[in-house]
Amino acid sequence: MLGDAADCAGRFPLLIKLLDAQDTLSLQVHPPASVAPELGGEPKTEMWYIADAQPDAGLFVGLKQGVDRARLRARHRGWHRGGVRAPRAGEMGDAMFLPSGRLHAIGAGLVIFEIQQNSDTTYRVFDWNRVGLDGKPRELHVAQSLASIDFNDFEPPPITSAYSRNPSFKLRYIVDHPLFTVNGCQVKRAGASTSAAPARRSSGCYADAWCCRARGRKSASPPGQFVLLPACLERTAVVAETQVEFLQAEPGATG
């Protein structure tokens, strides 16, 4: 299934999620590899791709200019005022890379593909003064967050790559990282297809429908569904039933 990415500590190397944020999610950070062991956690690098967005939706990513550790420590119950940058407007097709240590939150009204290193350590920096089911404020991981945040990471820009000009099959390079690569694909007309060489990939469809054909079998993928293409396949044909867009993710050399 995984080919040369098989050495991944006994678990699948990536987590691939579809998030429908109907409320603003908590402000979070994941620990970098340099501090994760001493905090008892795991590093997590990830990326976001916006599949749909309400007009007023936004992303919170990175620190405001000039914010330092002491300022955040003093205002840990009000980091949305004193530390996190103002929300960046989010539109369909926008992408953001989130290395471990980068402060981030997803605003309400966004549907996002989240592709990430397979780990399960998240520190809650701030939760917008919400309370849990018990009526008490949700736990914040202040000490772990302060140890994990990259305090040189100010207002990072979104990914600005564009699609190629191929009239039938367009490709957009979004993330090329040792942990994973992610590309956007557009098939511009019904019946157009392309063939992929052997690789282990997971593809997620976010507009219209398409299918994969390999070894005489066909797997359909409507919007919001995923297809896993194992490394053992010789070739895979991607066939559009209509004009279609999808993401293609692949674990990297260290994934």
Contacts in CASP RR format, 6 or more apart in sequence:
PFRMAT RR
TARGET T0000
AUTHOR 0000-0000-0000
METHOD contacts of the structure
MODEL  1
MLGDAADCAGRFPLLIKLLDAQDTLSLQVHPPASVAPELGGEPKTEMWYI
ADAQPDAGLFVGLKQGVDRARLRARHRGWHRGGVRAPRAGEMGDAMFLPS
GRLHAIGAGLVIFEIQQNSDTTYRVFDWNRVGLDGKPRELHVAQSLASID
FNDFEPPPITSAYSRNPSFKLRYIVDHPLFTVNGCQVKRAGASTSAAPAR
RSSGCYADAWCCRARGRKSASPPGQFVLLPACLERTAVVAETQVEFLQAE
PGATG
1 200 0 8 1.000
1 228 0 8 1.000
1 230 0 8 1.000
1 231 0 8 1.000
1 232 0 8 1.000
2 8 0 8 1.000
2 12 0 8 1.000
2 13 0 8 1.000
2 200 0 8 1.000
2 230 0 8 1.000
2 231 0 8 1.000
2 251 0 8 1.000
3 200 0 8 1.000
3 231 0 8 1.000
3 232 0 8 1.000
4 231 0 8 1.000
4 253 0 8 1.000
5 13 0 8 1.000
5 200 0 8 1.000
5 231 0 8 1.000
5 251 0 8 1.000
5 252 0 8 1.000
5 253 0 8 1.000
5 255 0 8 1.000
8 118 0 8 1.000
8 251 0 8 1.000
8 255 0 8 1.000
11 118 0 8 1.000
12 118 0 8 1.000
13 117 0 8 1.000
13 118 0 8 1.000
13 179 0 8 1.000
13 180 0 8 1.000
13 251 0 8 1.000
13 252 0 8 1.000
13 255 0 8 1.000
14 115 0 8 1.000
14 116 0 8 1.000
14 117 0 8 1.000
14 118 0 8 1.000
14 180 0 8 1.000
14 202 0 8 1.000
14 249 0 8 1.000
14 251 0 8 1.000
14 255 0 8 1.000
15 114 0 8 1.000
15 115 0 8 1.000
15 116 0 8 1.000
15 117 0 8 1.000
15 118 0 8 1.000
16 113 0 8 1.000
16 114 0 8 1.000
16 115 0 8 1.000
16 116 0 8 1.000
16 202 0 8 1.000
16 204 0 8 1.000
16 226 0 8 1.000
16 249 0 8 1.000
17 113 0 8 1.000
17 114 0 8 1.000
17 115 0 8 1.000
17 116 0 8 1.000
18 51 0 8 1.000
18 111 0 8 1.000
18 112 0 8 1.000
18 113 0 8 1.000
18 114 0 8 1.000
18 224 0 8 1.000
19 106 0 8 1.000
19 110 0 8 1.000
19 111 0 8 1.000
19 112 0 8 1.000
19 113 0 8 1.000
19 114 0 8 1.000
20 111 0 8 1.000
21 106 0 8 1.000
21 107 0 8 1.000
21 108 0 8 1.000
21 109 0 8 1.000
21 110 0 8 1.000
21 111 0 8 1.000
21 112 0 8 1.000
22 108 0 8 1.000
22 109 0 8 1.000
23 108 0 8 1.000
24 105 0 8 1.000
24 106 0 8 1.000
24 107 0 8 1.000
24 108 0 8 1.000
24 128 0 8 1.000
25 105 0 8 1.000
25 106 0 8 1.000
25 107 0 8 1.000
26 105 0 8 1.000
26 124 0 8 1.000
26 125 0 8 1.000
26 126 0 8 1.000
26 127 0 8 1.000
26 128 0 8 1.000
26 138 0 8 1.000
27 60 0 8 1.000
27 79 0 8 1.000
27 80 0 8 1.000
27 84 0 8 1.000
27 103 0 8 1.000
27 104 0 8 1.000
27 105 0 8 1.000
27 124 0 8 1.000
27 125 0 8 1.000
27 126 0 8 1.000
27 127 0 8 1.000
27 128 0 8 1.000
28 103 0 8 1.000
28 104 0 8 1.000
28 105 0 8 1.000
28 122 0 8 1.000
28 123 0 8 1.000
28 124 0 8 1.000
28 125 0 8 1.000
29 101 0 8 1.000
29 102 0 8 1.000
29 103 0 8 1.000
29 104 0 8 1.000
29 122 0 8 1.000
29 123 0 8 1.000
29 125 0 8 1.000
29 145 0 8 1.000
29 148 0 8 1.000
29 149 0 8 1.000
30 43 0 8 1.000
30 44 0 8 1.000
30 45 0 8 1.000
30 46 0 8 1.000
30 98 0 8 1.000
30 100 0 8 1.000
30 101 0 8 1.000
30 119 0 8 1.000
30 121 0 8 1.000
30 122 0 8 1.000
30 123 0 8 1.000
30 148 0 8 1.000
31 39 0 8 1.000
31 41 0 8 1.000
31 42 0 8 1.000
31 43 0 8 1.000
31 44 0 8 1.000
31 100 0 8 1.000
31 101 0 8 1.000
31 121 0 8 1.000
31 123 0 8 1.000
31 144 0 8 1.000
31 147 0 8 1.000
31 148 0 8 1.000
32 43 0 8 1.000
32 99 0 8 1.000
32 100 0 8 1.000
32 101 0 8 1.000
32 148 0 8 1.000
32 150 0 8 1.000
33 43 0 8 1.000
33 100 0 8 1.000
35 147 0 8 1.000
35 148 0 8 1.000
36 42 0 8 1.000
36 43 0 8 1.000
36 100 0 8 1.000
36 121 0 8 1.000
39 121 0 8 1.000
39 144 0 8 1.000
39 147 0 8 1.000
39 148 0 8 1.000
40 121 0 8 1.000
41 119 0 8 1.000
41 121 0 8 1.000
42 119 0 8 1.000
42 120 0 8 1.000
42 121 0 8 1.000
43 100 0 8 1.000
43 117 0 8 1.000
43 119 0 8 1.000
43 121 0 8 1.000
44 100 0 8 1.000
44 116 0 8 1.000
44 117 0 8 1.000
44 119 0 8 1.000
44 120 0 8 1.000
44 121 0 8 1.000
44 122 0 8 1.000
45 98 0 8 1.000
45 99 0 8 1.000
45 100 0 8 1.000
45 116 0 8 1.000
45 117 0 8 1.000
45 177 0 8 1.000
45 179 0 8 1.000
46 98 0 8 1.000
46 114 0 8 1.000
46 115 0 8 1.000
46 116 0 8 1.000
46 117 0 8 1.000
47 95 0 8 1.000
47 96 0 8 1.000
47 97 0 8 1.000
47 98 0 8 1.000
47 114 0 8 1.000
47 115 0 8 1.000
47 116 0 8 1.000
47 159 0 8 1.000
47 174 0 8 1.000
47 175 0 8 1.000
47 180 0 8 1.000
47 182 0 8 1.000
48 59 0 8 1.000
48 95 0 8 1.000
48 96 0 8 1.000
48 98 0 8 1.000
48 106 0 8 1.000
48 112 0 8 1.000
48 113 0 8 1.000
48 114 0 8 1.000
49 93 0 8 1.000
49 94 0 8 1.000
49 95 0 8 1.000
49 112 0 8 1.000
49 113 0 8 1.000
49 115 0 8 1.000
49 174 0 8 1.000
49 182 0 8 1.000
49 206 0 8 1.000
49 247 0 8 1.000
50 90 0 8 1.000
50 91 0 8 1.000
50 92 0 8 1.000
50 93 0 8 1.000
50 94 0 8 1.000
50 95 0 8 1.000
50 110 0 8 1.000
50 111 0 8 1.000
50 112 0 8 1.000
51 92 0 8 1.000
51 93 0 8 1.000
51 111 0 8 1.000
51 112 0 8 1.000
51 113 0 8 1.000
51 206 0 8 1.000
51 207 0 8 1.000
51 224 0 8 1.000
52 92 0 8 1.000
52 110 0 8 1.000
52 111 0 8 1.000
52 206 0 8 1.000
53 90 0 8 1.000
53 91 0 8 1.000
53 92 0 8 1.000
53 94 0 8 1.000
53 109 0 8 1.000
53 110 0 8 1.000
53 111 0 8 1.000
54 108 0 8 1.000
54 109 0 8 1.000
54 110 0 8 1.000
56 109 0 8 1.000
57 89 0 8 1.000
57 90 0 8 1.000
57 107 0 8 1.000
57 108 0 8 1.000
57 109 0 8 1.000
57 110 0 8 1.000
58 87 0 8 1.000
58 88 0 8 1.000
58 89 0 8 1.000
58 90 0 8 1.000
58 106 0 8 1.000
58 107 0 8 1.000
58 110 0 8 1.000
59 87 0 8 1.000
59 88 0 8 1.000
59 90 0 8 1.000
59 94 0 8 1.000
59 96 0 8 1.000
59 104 0 8 1.000
59 105 0 8 1.000
59 106 0 8 1.000
59 107 0 8 1.000
59 110 0 8 1.000
60 84 0 8 1.000
60 85 0 8 1.000
60 87 0 8 1.000
60 88 0 8 1.000
60 103 0 8 1.000
60 104 0 8 1.000
60 105 0 8 1.000
60 106 0 8 1.000
60 107 0 8 1.000
61 85 0 8 1.000
61 88 0 8 1.000
61 96 0 8 1.000
61 98 0 8 1.000
61 102 0 8 1.000
61 103 0 8 1.000
61 104 0 8 1.000
61 155 0 8 1.000
61 156 0 8 1.000
62 84 0 8 1.000
62 85 0 8 1.000
62 102 0 8 1.000
62 103 0 8 1.000
62 104 0 8 1.000
62 153 0 8 1.000
62 154 0 8 1.000
62 155 0 8 1.000
62 156 0 8 1.000
63 83 0 8 1.000
63 84 0 8 1.000
63 85 0 8 1.000
63 103 0 8 1.000
63 149 0 8 1.000
63 151 0 8 1.000
63 153 0 8 1.000
63 154 0 8 1.000
63 155 0 8 1.000
64 82 0 8 1.000
64 83 0 8 1.000
64 84 0 8 1.000
64 85 0 8 1.000
64 86 0 8 1.000
64 154 0 8 1.000
64 155 0 8 1.000
65 154 0 8 1.000
65 155 0 8 1.000
66 154 0 8 1.000
67 82 0 8 1.000
67 83 0 8 1.000
67 151 0 8 1.000
67 154 0 8 1.000
68 151 0 8 1.000
69 146 0 8 1.000
69 149 0 8 1.000
69 151 0 8 1.000
71 82 0 8 1.000
71 83 0 8 1.000
72 79 0 8 1.000
72 82 0 8 1.000
72 83 0 8 1.000
72 146 0 8 1.000
72 149 0 8 1.000
73 142 0 8 1.000
73 146 0 8 1.000
75 81 0 8 1.000
75 82 0 8 1.000
75 83 0 8 1.000
76 125 0 8 1.000
76 126 0 8 1.000
76 140 0 8 1.000
76 142 0 8 1.000
77 126 0 8 1.000
77 129 0 8 1.000
77 140 0 8 1.000
78 126 0 8 1.000
79 125 0 8 1.000
79 126 0 8 1.000
80 126 0 8 1.000
80 128 0 8 1.000
84 103 0 8 1.000
84 105 0 8 1.000
84 125 0 8 1.000
84 126 0 8 1.000
85 154 0 8 1.000
85 155 0 8 1.000
87 107 0 8 1.000
88 158 0 8 1.000
90 110 0 8 1.000
94 158 0 8 1.000
94 159 0 8 1.000
95 158 0 8 1.000
95 159 0 8 1.000
95 161 0 8 1.000
95 174 0 8 1.000
95 175 0 8 1.000
95 182 0 8 1.000
96 104 0 8 1.000
96 156 0 8 1.000
96 158 0 8 1.000
96 159 0 8 1.000
97 156 0 8 1.000
97 159 0 8 1.000
97 175 0 8 1.000
97 177 0 8 1.000
98 104 0 8 1.000
99 150 0 8 1.000
100 148 0 8 1.000
101 148 0 8 1.000
101 149 0 8 1.000
101 150 0 8 1.000
101 153 0 8 1.000
102 150 0 8 1.000
102 153 0 8 1.000
102 156 0 8 1.000
103 125 0 8 1.000
103 149 0 8 1.000
103 153 0 8 1.000
106 112 0 8 1.000
113 204 0 8 1.000
113 206 0 8 1.000
113 247 0 8 1.000
115 175 0 8 1.000
115 180 0 8 1.000
115 182 0 8 1.000
115 247 0 8 1.000
115 249 0 8 1.000
117 179 0 8 1.000
117 180 0 8 1.000
117 255 0 8 1.000
123 141 0 8 1.000
123 144 0 8 1.000
123 145 0 8 1.000
123 148 0 8 1.000
124 138 0 8 1.000
124 139 0 8 1.000
124 140 0 8 1.000
124 141 0 8 1.000
124 145 0 8 1.000
125 140 0 8 1.000
125 141 0 8 1.000
125 145 0 8 1.000
125 149 0 8 1.000
126 140 0 8 1.000
127 137 0 8 1.000
127 138 0 8 1.000
127 140 0 8 1.000
129 137 0 8 1.000
130 137 0 8 1.000
130 138 0 8 1.000
131 137 0 8 1.000
131 138 0 8 1.000
132 138 0 8 1.000
159 174 0 8 1.000
159 175 0 8 1.000
161 172 0 8 1.000
161 173 0 8 1.000
161 174 0 8 1.000
162 172 0 8 1.000
163 170 0 8 1.000
163 171 0 8 1.000
163 172 0 8 1.000
163 184 0 8 1.000
163 186 0 8 1.000
164 170 0 8 1.000
164 171 0 8 1.000
164 172 0 8 1.000
167 188 0 8 1.000
168 187 0 8 1.000
168 188 0 8 1.000
168 189 0 8 1.000
168 192 0 8 1.000
169 185 0 8 1.000
169 186 0 8 1.000
169 187 0 8 1.000
169 188 0 8 1.000
169 192 0 8 1.000
169 193 0 8 1.000
169 194 0 8 1.000
170 185 0 8 1.000
170 186 0 8 1.000
170 188 0 8 1.000
171 183 0 8 1.000
171 184 0 8 1.000
171 185 0 8 1.000
171 186 0 8 1.000
172 183 0 8 1.000
172 184 0 8 1.000
172 185 0 8 1.000
172 186 0 8 1.000
173 183 0 8 1.000
174 182 0 8 1.000
174 183 0 8 1.000
174 184 0 8 1.000
174 247 0 8 1.000
175 181 0 8 1.000
175 182 0 8 1.000
177 252 0 8 1.000
178 252 0 8 1.000
178 253 0 8 1.000
178 254 0 8 1.000
178 255 0 8 1.000
179 251 0 8 1.000
179 252 0 8 1.000
179 254 0 8 1.000
179 255 0 8 1.000
180 249 0 8 1.000
180 250 0 8 1.000
180 251 0 8 1.000
180 252 0 8 1.000
180 255 0 8 1.000
181 249 0 8 1.000
181 250 0 8 1.000
181 252 0 8 1.000
182 247 0 8 1.000
182 248 0 8 1.000
182 249 0 8 1.000
182 250 0 8 1.000
183 247 0 8 1.000
183 248 0 8 1.000
184 245 0 8 1.000
184 246 0 8 1.000
184 247 0 8 1.000
184 248 0 8 1.000
185 203 0 8 1.000
185 238 0 8 1.000
185 245 0 8 1.000
185 246 0 8 1.000
185 247 0 8 1.000
185 248 0 8 1.000
186 243 0 8 1.000
186 244 0 8 1.000
186 245 0 8 1.000
187 193 0 8 1.000
187 194 0 8 1.000
187 210 0 8 1.000
187 238 0 8 1.000
187 240 0 8 1.000
187 243 0 8 1.000
187 244 0 8 1.000
187 245 0 8 1.000
188 243 0 8 1.000
189 240 0 8 1.000
189 243 0 8 1.000
190 240 0 8 1.000
190 241 0 8 1.000
190 242 0 8 1.000
190 243 0 8 1.000
191 239 0 8 1.000
191 240 0 8 1.000
191 241 0 8 1.000
192 239 0 8 1.000
192 240 0 8 1.000
193 237 0 8 1.000
193 238 0 8 1.000
193 239 0 8 1.000
193 240 0 8 1.000
194 237 0 8 1.000
194 238 0 8 1.000
195 235 0 8 1.000
195 236 0 8 1.000
195 237 0 8 1.000
195 238 0 8 1.000
196 229 0 8 1.000
196 235 0 8 1.000
196 236 0 8 1.000
196 238 0 8 1.000
197 235 0 8 1.000
198 231 0 8 1.000
198 232 0 8 1.000
198 233 0 8 1.000
198 234 0 8 1.000
198 235 0 8 1.000
199 229 0 8 1.000
199 231 0 8 1.000
199 250 0 8 1.000
200 228 0 8 1.000
200 229 0 8 1.000
200 230 0 8 1.000
200 231 0 8 1.000
200 250 0 8 1.000
200 251 0 8 1.000
201 228 0 8 1.000
201 229 0 8 1.000
201 248 0 8 1.000
201 249 0 8 1.000
201 250 0 8 1.000
202 226 0 8 1.000
202 227 0 8 1.000
202 228 0 8 1.000
202 229 0 8 1.000
202 248 0 8 1.000
202 249 0 8 1.000
202 250 0 8 1.000
203 212 0 8 1.000
203 221 0 8 1.000
203 226 0 8 1.000
203 227 0 8 1.000
203 229 0 8 1.000
203 238 0 8 1.000
203 246 0 8 1.000
203 247 0 8 1.000
203 248 0 8 1.000
203 249 0 8 1.000
204 221 0 8 1.000
204 224 0 8 1.000
204 225 0 8 1.000
204 226 0 8 1.000
204 227 0 8 1.000
204 246 0 8 1.000
204 247 0 8 1.000
204 248 0 8 1.000
204 249 0 8 1.000
205 221 0 8 1.000
205 222 0 8 1.000
205 223 0 8 1.000
205 224 0 8 1.000
205 225 0 8 1.000
205 226 0 8 1.000
205 244 0 8 1.000
205 245 0 8 1.000
205 246 0 8 1.000
206 223 0 8 1.000
206 224 0 8 1.000
206 245 0 8 1.000
206 246 0 8 1.000
206 247 0 8 1.000
207 223 0 8 1.000
207 244 0 8 1.000
207 245 0 8 1.000
207 246 0 8 1.000
208 223 0 8 1.000
208 240 0 8 1.000
208 241 0 8 1.000
208 242 0 8 1.000
208 243 0 8 1.000
208 244 0 8 1.000
208 245 0 8 1.000
209 220 0 8 1.000
209 221 0 8 1.000
209 222 0 8 1.000
209 223 0 8 1.000
209 241 0 8 1.000
209 242 0 8 1.000
209 244 0 8 1.000
210 220 0 8 1.000
210 221 0 8 1.000
210 238 0 8 1.000
210 239 0 8 1.000
210 240 0 8 1.000
210 241 0 8 1.000
210 244 0 8 1.000
210 246 0 8 1.000
211 218 0 8 1.000
211 219 0 8 1.000
211 220 0 8 1.000
211 221 0 8 1.000
211 238 0 8 1.000
211 239 0 8 1.000
211 241 0 8 1.000
212 218 0 8 1.000
212 219 0 8 1.000
212 221 0 8 1.000
212 227 0 8 1.000
212 229 0 8 1.000
212 236 0 8 1.000
212 237 0 8 1.000
212 238 0 8 1.000
212 239 0 8 1.000
213 219 0 8 1.000
213 236 0 8 1.000
213 237 0 8 1.000
213 239 0 8 1.000
214 229 0 8 1.000
214 233 0 8 1.000
214 234 0 8 1.000
214 235 0 8 1.000
214 236 0 8 1.000
214 237 0 8 1.000
215 233 0 8 1.000
215 234 0 8 1.000
219 227 0 8 1.000
221 227 0 8 1.000
221 246 0 8 1.000
229 236 0 8 1.000
END
